[in-house]
Amino acid sequence: MPKKATKEEVAEPVASVALSDQLRAPAEIRYADQLEALRQNDQDAKPRAWRLSPRSVLAYIVGGSTLKAEINGKKVDVPITRKFFGEDGIVERSIVTLASERALLLIGEPGTGKSWLSEHLAAAISGTSTLTIQGTAGTTEEQIKYSWNIARIIAEGPKPENMIPSPTMIAMRSGSLLRFEEITRCVPDVQDSLVSILSDKAIAIPELPDANMLWAKPGFNVIATANSRDQGVNELSAALKRRFNYIYIPVIADQKTEVEIVRQRSAELIAQYQLPVKINPPILQMLATVFREIRQGKTGDGVSIKQPSTTLSTAEAIGVALDSALHAKFFGSGAVTPSDVARNLIGSIVKEDQADLAVLKEYNTLVARKRGTSDPSWKEFHDTLAGQLG
């Protein structure tokens, strides 16, 4: 007969699970040493219920310093790495908005780091980034507010202990940040269930006449994200728009910064997958150059080319870098080559519209082939991509 799990085993918190046992740990676990170092060195005043002061939240996200701290009983130097590569002013405005208790809406093209910034803001401010609602066409008002254990309702009637709290309710009770991803994917009636929550900082529970209101504790707020390409799908109502401070996150404009993002994030993912593979700087430069030129419809030397219908975000470039590393590990020499990049490029550029194949063929013919006459790496890239495109 199998052993029955104890209460402690069933209720084991996520934070106690070893990193190696999680496919993707939340930011507050992955960067726990940096958050603790900032907490120990934080001398500034904090808004009510915040784990770190606004200045330390900014330092955590933009990085660039090394702090001395006691971690696991030892005095160590803890480097604070950069988490978000956009303008520091974007992060500052986001922090100020949340400190004012006004809700924050991060909006921008797909892959510009909206969810990444949202996660790190929640981790630094509340100590948890997992109170999240994923907006979809199927998201319901119950998922935003609360639902009931139907079996217990039938047996016992509506009681507080028979309620199933939503992430919103948990965030309100604990004074934490709620993350609402892709809010414009929800239908308007569901979106508007947030109006009273943002206005009154409360949820009405009419089924419980003796405890029919839940009031948010200090520290509660909402960070929502929306893709600018989804505007017009389910536009926010005027009432809801007034309750959000909009901050637009642009596509990375600087190539050097984009290369650094791809380098850092791909290195983190390669380490997570325990791949003994390194992507050399020239390969990363080539990958970022291809994405940038096709995205802008113009090469570095001024040649105009077609643009695809899909968004070629930095996140897609990171995905190609990881796929190339996996290909090099399992099917290649162990070192990422231009051929590995070329083999894994098509799926990121050609998505909804097969006509985008013509965009890639044009780039390979007009740009990559010309560069290949003087650069062996570009020749290898061209020849492999030509073979893939047929």
C-alpha positions in Angstrom: 0.0 0.0 0.0 1.5 3.3 -1.0 2.6 5.7 1.8 0.1 8.5 2.4 1.6 12.0 2.0 1.9 14.1 5.1 0.3 17.5 5.3 3.8 19.1 5.2 4.7 17.2 2.0 1.5 18.2 0.2 1.8 21.8 1.2 5.5 22.1 0.5 6.1 25.8 -0.7 7.5 26.5 -4.1 10.4 28.4 -2.6 11.8 25.3 -0.9 12.1 23.3 -4.2 15.6 23.1 -5.5 16.3 25.2 -8.6 17.4 22.0 -10.5 13.9 20.6 -9.9 12.1 23.5 -11.6 12.0 24.0 -15.3 11.7 27.8 -14.7 12.0 29.3 -11.2 10.4 32.7 -10.6 12.6 35.7 -10.4 12.5 35.9 -6.6 14.1 32.5 -6.4 16.5 32.8 -9.3 17.8 36.2 -8.0 17.3 35.6 -4.3 20.9 36.4 -3.5 20.7 39.8 -5.3 17.4 40.7 -3.6 18.8 39.8 -0.2 22.0 41.8 -0.8 19.9 44.9 -1.8 17.7 44.4 1.3 20.6 44.3 3.6 22.1 47.4 2.1 18.9 49.4 1.7 19.0 52.6 3.8 16.1 54.5 2.1 12.5 54.7 3.2 10.1 52.2 1.7 6.5 52.6 0.7 4.1 50.6 3.0 4.5 46.8 2.5 7.3 47.1 0.0 10.3 44.8 0.4 12.8 47.3 -1.0 12.9 51.1 -1.4 12.2 52.5 -4.9 15.9 53.3 -5.3 16.8 49.7 -4.5 14.1 48.3 -6.8 15.6 50.4 -9.6 19.1 49.2 -8.7 17.9 45.6 -8.8 16.4 45.9 -12.3 19.1 48.1 -14.0 22.1 46.4 -12.2 25.6 47.6 -12.5 26.8 47.4 -8.8 28.4 44.9 -6.5 27.2 44.7 -2.9 28.6 43.0 0.2 26.1 40.8 2.0 25.7 37.9 4.3 24.4 35.0 2.2 23.9 31.6 3.8 26.1 32.7 6.8 29.0 33.9 4.7 30.1 37.4 3.8 30.3 37.6 0.0 30.3 40.1 -2.9 27.0 39.9 -4.8 27.0 41.4 -8.3 23.7 43.0 -9.2 23.0 42.1 -12.9 20.9 44.1 -15.3 17.5 42.6 -15.8 15.9 45.0 -18.2 17.8 46.6 -21.1 15.4 49.4 -22.0 15.7 53.0 -20.9 16.2 53.5 -17.2 13.5 56.1 -17.3 10.9 53.5 -18.2 11.8 51.6 -15.0 11.7 54.8 -12.9 8.3 55.8 -14.2 7.0 52.3 -13.5 8.2 52.3 -9.9 6.8 55.8 -9.3 3.4 54.7 -10.7 3.3 51.6 -8.4 4.4 53.7 -5.4 1.4 56.0 -6.0 -1.0 53.0 -5.9 -2.2 53.8 -9.4 -2.3 50.7 -11.7 0.4 50.3 -14.3 0.0 49.2 -17.9 3.1 48.2 -19.9 2.4 48.3 -23.6 4.6 47.6 -26.6 5.4 45.2 -29.5 5.6 41.5 -28.8 9.0 40.5 -27.3 10.0 43.9 -25.9 10.3 42.7 -22.3 6.9 43.7 -20.9 6.3 40.5 -19.0 10.0 40.3 -18.0 9.9 43.8 -16.5 6.5 43.0 -14.8 7.9 39.9 -13.2 11.0 41.6 -11.8 9.1 44.6 -10.5 6.8 42.2 -8.6 9.7 40.2 -7.2 11.5 43.2 -6.0 8.5 45.1 -4.5 6.4 42.2 -3.1 8.8 39.3 -2.9 6.5 37.2 -5.2 5.9 37.4 -8.9 3.6 34.4 -9.1 0.3 36.1 -8.4 -0.6 36.2 -12.1 -3.7 36.2 -14.3 -3.1 35.2 -18.0 -5.5 37.1 -20.1 -7.2 35.1 -22.9 -10.5 35.0 -24.8 -11.6 32.4 -22.2 -10.7 34.3 -19.1 -13.7 34.7 -16.8 -14.7 37.2 -14.1 -14.4 34.3 -11.6 -10.8 33.9 -12.4 -10.2 37.6 -11.6 -12.3 37.7 -8.5 -13.2 34.4 -6.8 -15.1 31.1 -7.3 -16.5 28.4 -5.1 -15.9 24.8 -4.2 -19.2 23.6 -5.6 -19.3 20.3 -3.7 -18.8 22.0 -0.4 -21.3 24.7 -1.3 -24.0 22.1 -1.9 -23.1 20.4 1.4 -22.5 23.4 3.7 -23.6 26.5 1.9 -21.5 29.6 1.2 -18.8 30.0 3.8 -15.4 31.8 3.6 -13.6 28.5 3.8 -15.5 27.2 0.8 -14.3 30.0 -1.4 -11.5 29.5 -4.0 -9.6 32.8 -4.0 -8.2 34.2 -7.2 -4.6 35.6 -7.5 -6.3 39.0 -7.2 -7.8 38.1 -3.9 -4.6 36.6 -2.6 -2.7 39.8 -3.6 -5.2 42.0 -1.9 -5.1 40.0 1.3 -1.3 40.0 1.4 -0.7 43.5 0.2 1.2 42.3 -2.9 1.3 43.1 -6.6 -1.0 41.3 -9.1 0.3 40.7 -12.6 -2.3 40.7 -15.4 -0.7 39.5 -18.6 -2.3 40.3 -22.0 -5.2 42.2 -20.6 -6.5 43.2 -24.0 -7.0 39.5 -24.9 -9.9 39.5 -22.4 -13.4 40.5 -23.5 -14.6 43.9 -22.3 -17.1 42.6 -19.7 -14.2 40.6 -18.0 -11.8 43.6 -18.2 -14.4 45.8 -16.5 -14.5 43.6 -13.4 -11.2 45.3 -12.5 -12.8 48.8 -12.4 -14.2 48.4 -8.8 -11.0 46.6 -7.7 -8.8 49.5 -8.9 -11.2 52.2 -7.7 -12.3 50.9 -4.3 -9.4 48.5 -3.7 -12.1 46.0 -2.7 -14.0 43.0 -3.9 -17.7 42.6 -3.0 -18.8 39.0 -2.0 -22.6 39.1 -2.0 -22.9 35.4 -1.2 -21.5 36.1 2.3 -23.8 38.5 4.1 -21.7 38.7 7.2 -18.4 39.2 5.4 -19.4 40.6 2.1 -16.4 42.8 1.4 -12.7 42.1 1.1 -10.5 45.2 1.4 -7.0 45.3 0.0 -4.1 45.8 2.3 -1.4 48.5 1.7 1.0 47.3 -1.0 -1.7 45.9 -3.3 -1.6 47.1 -6.9 -1.9 45.8 -10.5 0.7 45.6 -13.3 -0.9 44.8 -16.6 0.7 44.2 -20.0 -0.7 44.5 -23.5 0.7 44.0 -27.0 0.3 47.1 -29.2 -0.5 44.7 -32.1 -3.6 43.7 -30.1 -5.0 47.2 -29.8 -8.5 47.2 -31.3 -9.0 43.5 -30.4 -10.6 44.2 -27.0 -10.0 47.9 -26.4 -10.0 49.0 -22.7 -13.1 51.0 -21.7 -12.7 54.6 -20.9 -13.3 53.9 -17.2 -10.5 51.3 -17.1 -8.1 53.5 -19.1 -8.4 56.2 -16.5 -7.3 53.9 -13.8 -4.0 52.9 -15.5 -0.9 54.8 -16.1 0.3 53.8 -19.6 4.0 53.2 -20.2 5.1 52.3 -23.7 8.1 50.0 -24.1 9.7 50.5 -27.6 11.7 48.0 -29.6 15.4 48.1 -28.8 16.9 50.8 -31.0 20.6 50.3 -30.3 22.2 47.3 -32.0 24.9 47.0 -29.3 22.3 46.8 -26.6 20.3 44.1 -28.6 23.5 42.0 -29.0 24.1 42.2 -25.2 20.5 41.2 -24.5 20.8 38.2 -26.7 24.2 37.3 -25.3 23.0 37.5 -21.6 19.7 35.8 -22.0 21.0 33.0 -24.2 23.8 32.4 -21.8 21.3 32.0 -18.9 19.2 29.6 -20.9 22.2 27.6 -22.1 23.3 27.3 -18.4 19.7 26.3 -17.4 19.7 23.5 -20.0 23.2 22.5 -18.9 24.6 22.7 -22.4 28.4 22.6 -22.7 28.1 25.0 -25.7 29.3 28.6 -26.2 28.0 31.1 -28.7 31.0 33.2 -29.9 30.5 37.0 -30.2 30.7 37.0 -34.1 27.8 34.5 -34.3 25.7 36.6 -31.9 26.5 39.7 -33.9 25.4 38.0 -37.1 22.2 36.8 -35.6 21.3 40.2 -34.2 22.2 41.8 -37.5 20.0 39.5 -39.5 17.0 40.2 -37.2 17.6 43.9 -37.1 18.0 44.4 -40.8 14.9 42.3 -41.8 12.9 44.0 -39.0 13.8 47.5 -40.3 13.6 46.7 -44.0 17.0 48.2 -44.6 20.6 46.9 -44.2 23.4 48.6 -42.5 24.8 49.9 -45.8 21.4 51.3 -46.9 20.0 48.5 -49.1 16.2 48.4 -48.9 14.7 45.0 -48.4 11.2 43.5 -47.8 9.8 43.3 -44.3 7.9 40.3 -43.0 4.4 40.4 -41.6 5.5 39.0 -38.2 7.3 40.9 -35.5 11.0 40.1 -35.3 11.5 40.8 -31.6 14.7 40.4 -29.5 12.9 37.5 -27.8 12.7 35.7 -31.1 16.5 36.2 -31.6 17.1 34.7 -28.2 15.0 31.7 -29.2 17.0 31.2 -32.3 20.2 31.4 -30.3 19.0 28.7 -27.9 17.8 26.5 -30.7 21.2 26.9 -32.4 23.0 25.9 -29.3 20.8 22.8 -28.9 21.3 21.9 -32.5 25.1 22.3 -32.1 25.0 20.1 -29.0 22.9 17.2 -30.4 23.6 17.3 -34.1 26.6 19.5 -34.7 30.2 19.9 -33.5 29.4 21.3 -30.1 30.2 24.9 -31.2 27.5 27.1 -32.7 28.2 27.9 -36.3 26.6 30.1 -38.9 24.9 27.0 -40.3 23.2 26.3 -37.0 21.8 29.9 -37.0 20.6 29.5 -40.6 18.9 26.2 -39.9 16.9 27.6 -37.0 16.0 31.0 -38.5 13.1 30.1 -40.8 10.6 29.2 -38.0 11.0 32.6 -36.3 10.5 34.7 -39.5 7.9 32.6 -41.3 4.9 32.2 -39.1 1.4 33.1 -40.1 2.2 34.0 -43.7 4.1 31.7 -46.0 4.7 34.7 -48.3 7.4 35.7 -45.7 9.6 33.0 -47.3 10.1 35.5 -50.1 11.4 38.0 -47.6 14.0 35.6 -46.3 15.0 34.5 -49.8 15.5 38.1 -50.9 17.6 38.8 -47.8 19.7 35.7 -48.5 20.2 36.6 -52.1 20.8 40.3 -51.9 22.6 40.6 -48.6 24.0 37.4 -47.3 25.4 36.2 -50.6 27.1 39.5 -51.3 28.7 39.5 -47.8 29.7 35.9 -48.3 32.1 36.9 -51.1 34.5 38.4 -48.5 33.4 36.8 -45.3 33.5 32.9 -44.8 30.9 33.0 -42.0 28.4 34.8 -44.1 29.1 32.4 -47.0 28.4 29.5 -44.7 25.2 31.2 -43.5 24.1 31.9 -47.1 24.8 28.4 -48.4 23.0 26.7 -45.5 19.9 29.0 -45.7 19.7 28.6 -49.5 19.6 24.8 -49.0 16.8 25.2 -46.4 14.8 27.5 -48.6 15.1 25.3 -51.6 
